[in-house]
Amino acid sequence: QGASLVQPGFFERLTARTEQLAVGLAGVARDAGVAVCVQQVGAMFSLFFTDQDRVGTFDEVLACDAQQYRRYFHGMRKQGIYLAPSAYEAAFVSSCHGDDEITRTLEAARAVFSDLRD
């Protein structure tokens, strides 16, 4: 069950949870030898398949590997993790996502990144 938006510290906790997932995804990809850039603002994050440190312009987004994202999306879906299907969409963490969901997502990503490396 999600927390109330009016609870003190709600957005800070949500941002910290999203950062936990974003940093975790970047680390899992790095461990698998897959080049990604994960960017996060508040409860929103994006994962780009690129060796760039930052993706900030439209041209930089277009230079990322959208086909690799497509394979990632389908791999995560097979693992039971549902993401936006387009490499150009952002993902969001909600107050309903807890430690179990973050852990499960990172485990799924570990398996998928390993497959993508091959």
PAZA-407644 format. One record per residue: x, y, z of N, C-alpha, C, O in turn; residue in three letters; residue number from 1. Coordinates in nm, 3 decimals, always signed. Layout:
REM PAZA-407644
+---------+---------+---------+---------+---------+---------+---------+---------+---------+---------+---------+---------+---------+-----+
:    n.c1 :    n.c2 :    n.c3 :   ca.c1 :   ca.c2 :   ca.c3 :    c.c1 :    c.c2 :    c.c3 :    o.c1 :    o.c2 :    o.c3 : residuo : num :
+---------+---------+---------+---------+---------+---------+---------+---------+---------+---------+---------+---------+---------+-----+
:       X :       Y :       Z :       X :       Y :       Z :       X :       Y :       Z :       X :       Y :       Z :     ALA : NUM :
...
+---------+---------+---------+---------+---------+---------+---------+---------+---------+---------+---------+---------+---------+-----+
***
This chain:
REM PAZA-407644
+---------+---------+---------+---------+---------+---------+---------+---------+---------+---------+---------+---------+---------+-----+
:    n.c1 :    n.c2 :    n.c3 :   ca.c1 :   ca.c2 :   ca.c3 :    c.c1 :    c.c2 :    c.c3 :    o.c1 :    o.c2 :    o.c3 : residuo : num :
+---------+---------+---------+---------+---------+---------+---------+---------+---------+---------+---------+---------+---------+-----+
:  +0.085 :  -0.118 :  +0.000 :  +0.000 :  +0.000 :  +0.000 :  +0.089 :  +0.123 :  +0.000 :  +0.188 :  +0.129 :  +0.073 :     GLN :   1 :
:  +0.054 :  +0.221 :  -0.081 :  +0.133 :  +0.342 :  -0.093 :  +0.116 :  +0.436 :  +0.025 :  +0.019 :  +0.427 :  +0.101 :     GLY :   2 :
:  +0.210 :  +0.525 :  +0.040 :  +0.206 :  +0.625 :  +0.146 :  +0.128 :  +0.747 :  +0.097 :  +0.109 :  +0.765 :  -0.023 :     ALA :   3 :
:  +0.084 :  +0.826 :  +0.189 :  +0.010 :  +0.947 :  +0.155 :  +0.104 :  +1.058 :  +0.110 :  +0.212 :  +1.076 :  +0.167 :     SER :   4 :
:  +0.063 :  +1.131 :  +0.009 :  +0.142 :  +1.242 :  -0.043 :  +0.165 :  +1.352 :  +0.060 :  +0.261 :  +1.428 :  +0.050 :     LEU :   5 :
:  +0.078 :  +1.360 :  +0.157 :  +0.090 :  +1.468 :  +0.256 :  +0.177 :  +1.430 :  +0.375 :  +0.202 :  +1.514 :  +0.462 :     VAL :   6 :
:  +0.224 :  +1.306 :  +0.380 :  +0.312 :  +1.266 :  +0.490 :  +0.444 :  +1.342 :  +0.480 :  +0.499 :  +1.357 :  +0.370 :     GLN :   7 :
:  +0.494 :  +1.391 :  +0.592 :  +0.624 :  +1.458 :  +0.589 :  +0.732 :  +1.363 :  +0.534 :  +0.740 :  +1.248 :  +0.575 :     PRO :   8 :
:  +0.812 :  +1.413 :  +0.444 :  +0.922 :  +1.336 :  +0.388 :  +0.884 :  +1.242 :  +0.275 :  +0.968 :  +1.166 :  +0.227 :     GLY :   9 :
:  +0.756 :  +1.245 :  +0.232 :  +0.710 :  +1.152 :  +0.129 :  +0.797 :  +1.160 :  +0.004 :  +0.847 :  +1.058 :  -0.042 :     PHE :  10 :
:  +0.815 :  +1.279 :  -0.050 :  +0.890 :  +1.293 :  -0.176 :  +1.038 :  +1.263 :  -0.158 :  +1.102 :  +1.212 :  -0.250 :     PHE :  11 :
:  +1.091 :  +1.293 :  -0.042 :  +1.231 :  +1.261 :  -0.016 :  +1.252 :  +1.110 :  -0.015 :  +1.351 :  +1.060 :  -0.070 :     GLU :  12 :
:  +1.160 :  +1.037 :  +0.048 :  +1.170 :  +0.891 :  +0.051 :  +1.151 :  +0.831 :  -0.088 :  +1.220 :  +0.737 :  -0.126 :     ARG :  13 :
:  +1.058 :  +0.886 :  -0.164 :  +1.033 :  +0.838 :  -0.299 :  +1.154 :  +0.863 :  -0.390 :  +1.191 :  +0.778 :  -0.470 :     LEU :  14 :
:  +1.214 :  +0.980 :  -0.375 :  +1.335 :  +1.012 :  -0.452 :  +1.449 :  +0.918 :  -0.414 :  +1.522 :  +0.871 :  -0.501 :     THR :  15 :
:  +1.466 :  +0.890 :  -0.286 :  +1.572 :  +0.799 :  -0.240 :  +1.549 :  +0.658 :  -0.293 :  +1.644 :  +0.590 :  -0.332 :     ALA :  16 :
:  +1.426 :  +0.613 :  -0.296 :  +1.394 :  +0.479 :  -0.347 :  +1.426 :  +0.472 :  -0.497 :  +1.480 :  +0.373 :  -0.544 :     ARG :  17 :
:  +1.392 :  +0.578 :  -0.570 :  +1.420 :  +0.582 :  -0.714 :  +1.570 :  +0.585 :  -0.738 :  +1.619 :  +0.519 :  -0.830 :     THR :  18 :
:  +1.641 :  +0.660 :  -0.658 :  +1.787 :  +0.664 :  -0.670 :  +1.847 :  +0.525 :  -0.642 :  +1.941 :  +0.484 :  -0.709 :     GLU :  19 :
:  +1.793 :  +0.455 :  -0.544 :  +1.838 :  +0.319 :  -0.514 :  +1.825 :  +0.230 :  -0.637 :  +1.915 :  +0.153 :  -0.669 :     GLN :  20 :
:  +1.712 :  +0.240 :  -0.706 :  +1.690 :  +0.160 :  -0.826 :  +1.782 :  +0.204 :  -0.939 :  +1.843 :  +0.121 :  -1.005 :     LEU :  21 :
:  +1.793 :  +0.334 :  -0.963 :  +1.875 :  +0.386 :  -1.072 :  +2.022 :  +0.349 :  -1.054 :  +2.086 :  +0.302 :  -1.148 :     ALA :  22 :
:  +2.074 :  +0.370 :  -0.935 :  +2.214 :  +0.335 :  -0.906 :  +2.233 :  +0.184 :  -0.917 :  +2.334 :  +0.137 :  -0.969 :     VAL :  23 :
:  +2.136 :  +0.109 :  -0.869 :  +2.143 :  -0.036 :  -0.878 :  +2.144 :  -0.085 :  -1.021 :  +2.222 :  -0.174 :  -1.056 :     GLY :  24 :
:  +2.059 :  -0.028 :  -1.106 :  +2.057 :  -0.067 :  -1.247 :  +2.190 :  -0.037 :  -1.315 :  +2.241 :  -0.119 :  -1.391 :     LEU :  25 :
:  +2.244 :  +0.080 :  -1.288 :  +2.374 :  +0.117 :  -1.347 :  +2.482 :  +0.020 :  -1.301 :  +2.567 :  -0.020 :  -1.381 :     ALA :  26 :
:  +2.480 :  -0.018 :  -1.175 :  +2.580 :  -0.111 :  -1.122 :  +2.567 :  -0.250 :  -1.179 :  +2.667 :  -0.314 :  -1.211 :     GLY :  27 :
:  +2.444 :  -0.299 :  -1.192 :  +2.420 :  -0.431 :  -1.248 :  +2.465 :  -0.435 :  -1.395 :  +2.526 :  -0.532 :  -1.438 :     VAL :  28 :
:  +2.435 :  -0.330 :  -1.469 :  +2.478 :  -0.323 :  -1.609 :  +2.630 :  -0.321 :  -1.618 :  +2.690 :  -0.392 :  -1.698 :     ALA :  29 :
:  +2.692 :  -0.240 :  -1.535 :  +2.840 :  -0.231 :  -1.534 :  +2.902 :  -0.367 :  -1.503 :  +2.997 :  -0.409 :  -1.568 :     ARG :  30 :
:  +2.847 :  -0.435 :  -1.404 :  +2.898 :  -0.568 :  -1.367 :  +2.885 :  -0.667 :  -1.482 :  +2.967 :  -0.758 :  -1.496 :     ASP :  31 :
:  +2.782 :  -0.649 :  -1.565 :  +2.760 :  -0.739 :  -1.679 :  +2.839 :  -0.696 :  -1.802 :  +2.840 :  -0.766 :  -1.903 :     ALA :  32 :
:  +2.904 :  -0.578 :  -1.795 :  +2.979 :  -0.529 :  -1.909 :  +2.892 :  -0.465 :  -2.016 :  +2.930 :  -0.462 :  -2.133 :     GLY :  33 :
:  +2.777 :  -0.414 :  -1.976 :  +2.683 :  -0.350 :  -2.068 :  +2.688 :  -0.199 :  -2.042 :  +2.669 :  -0.154 :  -1.929 :     VAL :  34 :
:  +2.712 :  -0.122 :  -2.148 :  +2.722 :  +0.023 :  -2.135 :  +2.583 :  +0.085 :  -2.129 :  +2.507 :  +0.079 :  -2.226 :     ALA :  35 :
:  +2.550 :  +0.146 :  -2.015 :  +2.425 :  +0.219 :  -2.000 :  +2.451 :  +0.349 :  -1.926 :  +2.550 :  +0.365 :  -1.854 :     VAL :  36 :
:  +2.360 :  +0.440 :  -1.946 :  +2.356 :  +0.565 :  -1.870 :  +2.217 :  +0.569 :  -1.807 :  +2.116 :  +0.570 :  -1.877 :     CYS :  37 :
:  +2.212 :  +0.571 :  -1.675 :  +2.085 :  +0.579 :  -1.604 :  +2.077 :  +0.717 :  -1.540 :  +2.164 :  +0.755 :  -1.461 :     VAL :  38 :
:  +1.973 :  +0.791 :  -1.574 :  +1.954 :  +0.925 :  -1.520 :  +1.824 :  +0.928 :  -1.441 :  +1.727 :  +0.862 :  -1.476 :     GLN :  39 :
:  +1.825 :  +1.008 :  -1.335 :  +1.712 :  +1.009 :  -1.243 :  +1.688 :  +1.150 :  -1.192 :  +1.781 :  +1.222 :  -1.158 :     GLN :  40 :
:  +1.562 :  +1.188 :  -1.187 :  +1.518 :  +1.312 :  -1.123 :  +1.392 :  +1.278 :  -1.045 :  +1.293 :  +1.233 :  -1.102 :     VAL :  41 :
:  +1.396 :  +1.299 :  -0.915 :  +1.281 :  +1.265 :  -0.832 :  +1.245 :  +1.120 :  -0.849 :  +1.331 :  +1.033 :  -0.834 :     GLY :  42 :
:  +1.119 :  +1.091 :  -0.879 :  +1.071 :  +0.954 :  -0.895 :  +1.076 :  +0.907 :  -1.039 :  +1.023 :  +0.801 :  -1.072 :     ALA :  43 :
:  +1.140 :  +0.984 :  -1.126 :  +1.147 :  +0.952 :  -1.268 :  +1.290 :  +0.914 :  -1.304 :  +1.386 :  +0.975 :  -1.257 :     MET :  44 :
:  +1.303 :  +0.809 :  -1.389 :  +1.437 :  +0.772 :  -1.435 :  +1.430 :  +0.722 :  -1.578 :  +1.325 :  +0.680 :  -1.626 :     PHE :  45 :
:  +1.544 :  +0.727 :  -1.645 :  +1.557 :  +0.675 :  -1.781 :  +1.685 :  +0.596 :  -1.791 :  +1.785 :  +0.629 :  -1.727 :     SER :  46 :
:  +1.681 :  +0.491 :  -1.871 :  +1.797 :  +0.408 :  -1.895 :  +1.826 :  +0.413 :  -2.044 :  +1.741 :  +0.380 :  -2.127 :     LEU :  47 :
:  +1.948 :  +0.455 :  -2.077 :  +1.991 :  +0.466 :  -2.216 :  +2.106 :  +0.370 :  -2.240 :  +2.197 :  +0.360 :  -2.157 :     PHE :  48 :
:  +2.103 :  +0.300 :  -2.351 :  +2.214 :  +0.213 :  -2.388 :  +2.315 :  +0.297 :  -2.465 :  +2.299 :  +0.322 :  -2.585 :     PHE :  49 :
:  +2.419 :  +0.338 :  -2.394 :  +2.521 :  +0.426 :  -2.449 :  +2.642 :  +0.422 :  -2.357 :  +2.633 :  +0.384 :  -2.241 :     THR :  50 :
:  +2.756 :  +0.462 :  -2.412 :  +2.874 :  +0.477 :  -2.326 :  +2.893 :  +0.621 :  -2.282 :  +2.994 :  +0.655 :  -2.220 :     ASP :  51 :
:  +2.797 :  +0.707 :  -2.314 :  +2.801 :  +0.846 :  -2.269 :  +2.777 :  +0.851 :  -2.118 :  +2.704 :  +0.768 :  -2.063 :     GLN :  52 :
:  +2.838 :  +0.948 :  -2.052 :  +2.816 :  +0.967 :  -1.909 :  +2.683 :  +1.034 :  -1.880 :  +2.625 :  +1.015 :  -1.773 :     ASP :  53 :
:  +2.634 :  +1.111 :  -1.974 :  +2.512 :  +1.188 :  -1.957 :  +2.443 :  +1.200 :  -2.091 :  +2.508 :  +1.215 :  -2.194 :     ARG :  54 :
:  +2.311 :  +1.192 :  -2.090 :  +2.231 :  +1.210 :  -2.211 :  +2.143 :  +1.331 :  -2.185 :  +2.052 :  +1.326 :  -2.102 :     VAL :  55 :
:  +2.170 :  +1.441 :  -2.256 :  +2.098 :  +1.563 :  -2.225 :  +2.035 :  +1.634 :  -2.342 :  +1.958 :  +1.728 :  -2.324 :     GLY :  56 :
:  +2.066 :  +1.591 :  -2.463 :  +2.009 :  +1.656 :  -2.581 :  +1.936 :  +1.553 :  -2.666 :  +1.957 :  +1.432 :  -2.651 :     THR :  57 :
:  +1.853 :  +1.601 :  -2.755 :  +1.779 :  +1.513 :  -2.844 :  +1.875 :  +1.431 :  -2.931 :  +1.854 :  +1.312 :  -2.950 :     PHE :  58 :
:  +1.979 :  +1.495 :  -2.981 :  +2.078 :  +1.424 :  -3.063 :  +2.148 :  +1.315 :  -2.982 :  +2.176 :  +1.207 :  -3.035 :     ASP :  59 :
:  +2.176 :  +1.341 :  -2.855 :  +2.239 :  +1.239 :  -2.770 :  +2.144 :  +1.122 :  -2.746 :  +2.188 :  +1.007 :  -2.741 :     GLU :  60 :
:  +2.017 :  +1.150 :  -2.732 :  +1.918 :  +1.043 :  -2.716 :  +1.913 :  +0.958 :  -2.843 :  +1.912 :  +0.835 :  -2.836 :     VAL :  61 :
:  +1.911 :  +1.024 :  -2.958 :  +1.905 :  +0.951 :  -3.085 :  +2.030 :  +0.867 :  -3.109 :  +2.024 :  +0.768 :  -3.181 :     LEU :  62 :
:  +2.142 :  +0.906 :  -3.050 :  +2.267 :  +0.831 :  -3.067 :  +2.271 :  +0.704 :  -2.981 :  +2.359 :  +0.620 :  -3.000 :     ALA :  63 :
:  +2.177 :  +0.689 :  -2.889 :  +2.172 :  +0.571 :  -2.803 :  +2.116 :  +0.452 :  -2.881 :  +2.053 :  +0.470 :  -2.986 :     CYS :  64 :
:  +2.141 :  +0.333 :  -2.831 :  +2.103 :  +0.210 :  -2.899 :  +1.960 :  +0.170 :  -2.864 :  +1.936 :  +0.101 :  -2.765 :     ASP :  65 :
:  +1.864 :  +0.215 :  -2.946 :  +1.723 :  +0.186 :  -2.921 :  +1.691 :  +0.038 :  -2.941 :  +1.601 :  -0.015 :  -2.875 :     ALA :  66 :
:  +1.763 :  -0.029 :  -3.029 :  +1.741 :  -0.173 :  -3.049 :  +1.782 :  -0.253 :  -2.925 :  +1.717 :  -0.350 :  -2.888 :     GLN :  67 :
:  +1.890 :  -0.209 :  -2.862 :  +1.934 :  -0.275 :  -2.738 :  +1.829 :  -0.253 :  -2.629 :  +1.801 :  -0.343 :  -2.550 :     GLN :  68 :
:  +1.772 :  -0.132 :  -2.624 :  +1.665 :  -0.107 :  -2.528 :  +1.547 :  -0.199 :  -2.555 :  +1.487 :  -0.252 :  -2.462 :     TYR :  69 :
:  +1.514 :  -0.220 :  -2.681 :  +1.404 :  -0.308 :  -2.718 :  +1.429 :  -0.449 :  -2.664 :  +1.338 :  -0.512 :  -2.609 :     ARG :  70 :
:  +1.551 :  -0.499 :  -2.680 :  +1.584 :  -0.632 :  -2.628 :  +1.575 :  -0.633 :  -2.475 :  +1.528 :  -0.730 :  -2.415 :     ARG :  71 :
:  +1.621 :  -0.524 :  -2.413 :  +1.612 :  -0.511 :  -2.266 :  +1.466 :  -0.513 :  -2.221 :  +1.430 :  -0.585 :  -2.128 :     TYR :  72 :
:  +1.383 :  -0.434 :  -2.287 :  +1.241 :  -0.427 :  -2.254 :  +1.177 :  -0.566 :  -2.259 :  +1.108 :  -0.607 :  -2.165 :     PHE :  73 :
:  +1.199 :  -0.639 :  -2.369 :  +1.139 :  -0.771 :  -2.384 :  +1.196 :  -0.870 :  -2.283 :  +1.123 :  -0.955 :  -2.231 :     HIS :  74 :
:  +1.325 :  -0.860 :  -2.255 :  +1.386 :  -0.947 :  -2.154 :  +1.329 :  -0.921 :  -2.016 :  +1.301 :  -1.015 :  -1.941 :     GLY :  75 :
:  +1.311 :  -0.794 :  -1.981 :  +1.254 :  -0.761 :  -1.850 :  +1.109 :  -0.807 :  -1.843 :  +1.064 :  -0.855 :  -1.739 :     MET :  76 :
:  +1.036 :  -0.793 :  -1.951 :  +0.896 :  -0.837 :  -1.952 :  +0.888 :  -0.988 :  -1.927 :  +0.801 :  -1.035 :  -1.854 :     ARG :  77 :
:  +0.979 :  -1.062 :  -1.989 :  +0.981 :  -1.207 :  -1.966 :  +1.013 :  -1.240 :  -1.821 :  +0.974 :  -1.346 :  -1.771 :     LYS :  78 :
:  +1.084 :  -1.150 :  -1.753 :  +1.116 :  -1.168 :  -1.612 :  +1.003 :  -1.118 :  -1.521 :  +1.013 :  -1.127 :  -1.398 :     GLN :  79 :
:  +0.896 :  -1.065 :  -1.581 :  +0.783 :  -1.015 :  -1.502 :  +0.795 :  -0.869 :  -1.461 :  +0.721 :  -0.823 :  -1.374 :     GLY :  80 :
:  +0.887 :  -0.796 :  -1.522 :  +0.905 :  -0.653 :  -1.493 :  +0.855 :  -0.575 :  -1.613 :  +0.907 :  -0.589 :  -1.723 :     ILE :  81 :
:  +0.755 :  -0.492 :  -1.592 :  +0.692 :  -0.419 :  -1.701 :  +0.740 :  -0.274 :  -1.703 :  +0.722 :  -0.199 :  -1.608 :     TYR :  82 :
:  +0.803 :  -0.238 :  -1.815 :  +0.859 :  -0.105 :  -1.835 :  +0.791 :  -0.039 :  -1.955 :  +0.717 :  -0.104 :  -2.028 :     LEU :  83 :
:  +0.818 :  +0.089 :  -1.974 :  +0.771 :  +0.156 :  -2.095 :  +0.838 :  +0.090 :  -2.215 :  +0.958 :  +0.064 :  -2.211 :     ALA :  84 :
:  +0.763 :  +0.064 :  -2.322 :  +0.819 :  -0.009 :  -2.436 :  +0.914 :  +0.073 :  -2.524 :  +0.986 :  +0.016 :  -2.605 :     PRO :  85 :
:  +0.915 :  +0.202 :  -2.510 :  +0.999 :  +0.286 :  -2.595 :  +1.124 :  +0.332 :  -2.522 :  +1.120 :  +0.364 :  -2.403 :     SER :  86 :
:  +1.234 :  +0.333 :  -2.594 :  +1.360 :  +0.382 :  -2.538 :  +1.352 :  +0.532 :  -2.507 :  +1.440 :  +0.586 :  -2.440 :     ALA :  87 :
:  +1.249 :  +0.598 :  -2.555 :  +1.237 :  +0.743 :  -2.540 :  +1.139 :  +0.784 :  -2.431 :  +1.105 :  +0.902 :  -2.420 :     TYR :  88 :
:  +1.092 :  +0.688 :  -2.352 :  +1.000 :  +0.718 :  -2.243 :  +1.072 :  +0.707 :  -2.109 :  +1.170 :  +0.633 :  -2.095 :     GLU :  89 :
:  +1.021 :  +0.780 :  -2.013 :  +1.075 :  +0.771 :  -1.878 :  +1.000 :  +0.664 :  -1.800 :  +0.888 :  +0.627 :  -1.834 :     ALA :  90 :
:  +1.063 :  +0.615 :  -1.695 :  +1.000 :  +0.521 :  -1.603 :  +0.981 :  +0.592 :  -1.469 :  +1.048 :  +0.691 :  -1.440 :     ALA :  91 :
:  +0.889 :  +0.541 :  -1.390 :  +0.857 :  +0.604 :  -1.263 :  +0.850 :  +0.500 :  -1.153 :  +0.805 :  +0.387 :  -1.174 :     PHE :  92 :
:  +0.895 :  +0.539 :  -1.035 :  +0.880 :  +0.459 :  -0.914 :  +0.766 :  +0.521 :  -0.835 :  +0.753 :  +0.644 :  -0.829 :     VAL :  93 :
:  +0.683 :  +0.438 :  -0.775 :  +0.572 :  +0.489 :  -0.694 :  +0.595 :  +0.451 :  -0.549 :  +0.687 :  +0.377 :  -0.516 :     SER :  94 :
:  +0.509 :  +0.503 :  -0.463 :  +0.520 :  +0.471 :  -0.320 :  +0.486 :  +0.325 :  -0.293 :  +0.513 :  +0.275 :  -0.184 :     SER :  95 :
:  +0.427 :  +0.257 :  -0.389 :  +0.397 :  +0.114 :  -0.374 :  +0.519 :  +0.026 :  -0.399 :  +0.518 :  -0.092 :  -0.365 :     CYS :  96 :
:  +0.622 :  +0.082 :  -0.457 :  +0.745 :  +0.005 :  -0.483 :  +0.833 :  +0.009 :  -0.358 :  +0.881 :  +0.115 :  -0.317 :     HIS :  97 :
:  +0.852 :  -0.107 :  -0.299 :  +0.933 :  -0.118 :  -0.179 :  +1.062 :  -0.193 :  -0.205 :  +1.100 :  -0.215 :  -0.320 :     GLY :  98 :
:  +1.128 :  -0.233 :  -0.098 :  +1.255 :  -0.306 :  -0.110 :  +1.240 :  -0.434 :  -0.191 :  +1.329 :  -0.467 :  -0.271 :     ASP :  99 :
:  +1.132 :  -0.505 :  -0.173 :  +1.112 :  -0.631 :  -0.247 :  +1.105 :  -0.606 :  -0.397 :  +1.164 :  -0.680 :  -0.475 :     ASP : 100 :
:  +1.033 :  -0.502 :  -0.436 :  +1.019 :  -0.471 :  -0.579 :  +1.151 :  -0.423 :  -0.639 :  +1.185 :  -0.457 :  -0.752 :     GLU : 101 :
:  +1.225 :  -0.343 :  -0.564 :  +1.356 :  -0.296 :  -0.611 :  +1.450 :  -0.416 :  -0.627 :  +1.517 :  -0.429 :  -0.729 :     ILE : 102 :
:  +1.454 :  -0.502 :  -0.527 :  +1.540 :  -0.621 :  -0.534 :  +1.502 :  -0.709 :  -0.652 :  +1.589 :  -0.753 :  -0.727 :     THR : 103 :
:  +1.374 :  -0.734 :  -0.668 :  +1.327 :  -0.819 :  -0.779 :  +1.363 :  -0.758 :  -0.914 :  +1.402 :  -0.830 :  -1.006 :     ARG : 104 :
:  +1.349 :  -0.627 :  -0.927 :  +1.382 :  -0.559 :  -1.052 :  +1.531 :  -0.570 :  -1.082 :  +1.570 :  -0.595 :  -1.196 :     THR : 105 :
:  +1.614 :  -0.552 :  -0.980 :  +1.759 :  -0.561 :  -1.000 :  +1.802 :  -0.704 :  -1.033 :  +1.893 :  -0.724 :  -1.114 :     LEU : 106 :
:  +1.737 :  -0.803 :  -0.973 :  +1.767 :  -0.943 :  -1.007 :  +1.730 :  -0.972 :  -1.152 :  +1.805 :  -1.038 :  -1.224 :     GLU : 107 :
:  +1.614 :  -0.923 :  -1.194 :  +1.572 :  -0.942 :  -1.333 :  +1.668 :  -0.873 :  -1.428 :  +1.706 :  -0.929 :  -1.530 :     ALA : 108 :
:  +1.707 :  -0.751 :  -1.394 :  +1.800 :  -0.676 :  -1.479 :  +1.934 :  -0.748 :  -1.489 :  +1.996 :  -0.750 :  -1.595 :     ALA : 109 :
:  +1.979 :  -0.806 :  -1.380 :  +2.106 :  -0.881 :  -1.382 :  +2.099 :  -0.993 :  -1.485 :  +2.193 :  -1.011 :  -1.563 :     ARG : 110 :
:  +1.991 :  -1.067 :  -1.487 :  +1.974 :  -1.176 :  -1.583 :  +1.965 :  -1.123 :  -1.725 :  +2.027 :  -1.178 :  -1.816 :     ALA : 111 :
:  +1.890 :  -1.016 :  -1.744 :  +1.872 :  -0.962 :  -1.879 :  +2.002 :  -0.901 :  -1.930 :  +2.039 :  -0.924 :  -2.045 :     VAL : 112 :
:  +2.071 :  -0.823 :  -1.848 :  +2.198 :  -0.764 :  -1.892 :  +2.298 :  -0.873 :  -1.927 :  +2.375 :  -0.858 :  -2.022 :     PHE : 113 :
:  +2.297 :  -0.980 :  -1.853 :  +2.388 :  -1.092 :  -1.884 :  +2.356 :  -1.149 :  -2.022 :  +2.447 :  -1.181 :  -2.099 :     SER : 114 :
:  +2.228 :  -1.163 :  -2.052 :  +2.187 :  -1.211 :  -2.185 :  +2.225 :  -1.113 :  -2.295 :  +2.264 :  -1.154 :  -2.404 :     ASP : 115 :
:  +2.212 :  -0.983 :  -2.268 :  +2.243 :  -0.881 :  -2.368 :  +2.391 :  -0.878 :  -2.402 :  +2.429 :  -0.845 :  -2.514 :     LEU : 116 :
:  +2.472 :  -0.912 :  -2.306 :  +2.617 :  -0.910 :  -2.325 :  +2.660 :  -1.019 :  -2.422 :  +2.757 :  -1.002 :  -2.496 :     ARG : 117 :
:  +2.588 :  -1.130 :  -2.422 :  +2.626 :  -1.244 :  -2.507 :  +2.601 :  -1.219 :  -2.654 :  +2.628 :  -1.306 :  -2.737 :     ASP : 118 :
+---------+---------+---------+---------+---------+---------+---------+---------+---------+---------+---------+---------+---------+-----+
***
